[in-house]
């Protein structure tokens, strides 16, 4: 089951979008990935979800948790 609080940063054509998990359309689209990450991070914080950043190839390249993380990371960024 999809967690609607999670936000994915994905490429949409030539632009980057902030997409809620399980959604079909991006909430917002941006010219740069950095702009999409900034907005997506705020969306994930408000929903206490996870931010999943996808690369141009569609694979997840980074993730950040802003909610109640049952498995917190052991390493420090």
Secondary structure in CASP SS format (residue, H / E / C, confidence):
PFRMAT SS
TARGET T0000
AUTHOR 0000-0000-0000
METHOD secondary structure of the structure
MODEL  1
X C 1.00
X C 1.00
X C 1.00
X C 1.00
X C 1.00
X C 1.00
X E 1.00
X E 1.00
X E 1.00
X E 1.00
X E 1.00
X E 1.00
X C 1.00
X C 1.00
X E 1.00
X E 1.00
X E 1.00
X E 1.00
X E 1.00
X E 1.00
X C 1.00
X C 1.00
X C 1.00
X C 1.00
X C 1.00
X C 1.00
X C 1.00
X E 1.00
X E 1.00
X E 1.00
X C 1.00
X C 1.00
X H 1.00
X H 1.00
X H 1.00
X H 1.00
X H 1.00
X H 1.00
X H 1.00
X H 1.00
X H 1.00
X H 1.00
X H 1.00
X H 1.00
X H 1.00
X H 1.00
X H 1.00
X C 1.00
X C 1.00
X E 1.00
X E 1.00
X E 1.00
X E 1.00
X E 1.00
X C 1.00
X C 1.00
X C 1.00
X C 1.00
X C 1.00
X E 1.00
X E 1.00
X E 1.00
X E 1.00
X E 1.00
X E 1.00
X C 1.00
X C 1.00
X C 1.00
X C 1.00
X C 1.00
X C 1.00
X C 1.00
X C 1.00
X C 1.00
X C 1.00
X C 1.00
X C 1.00
END
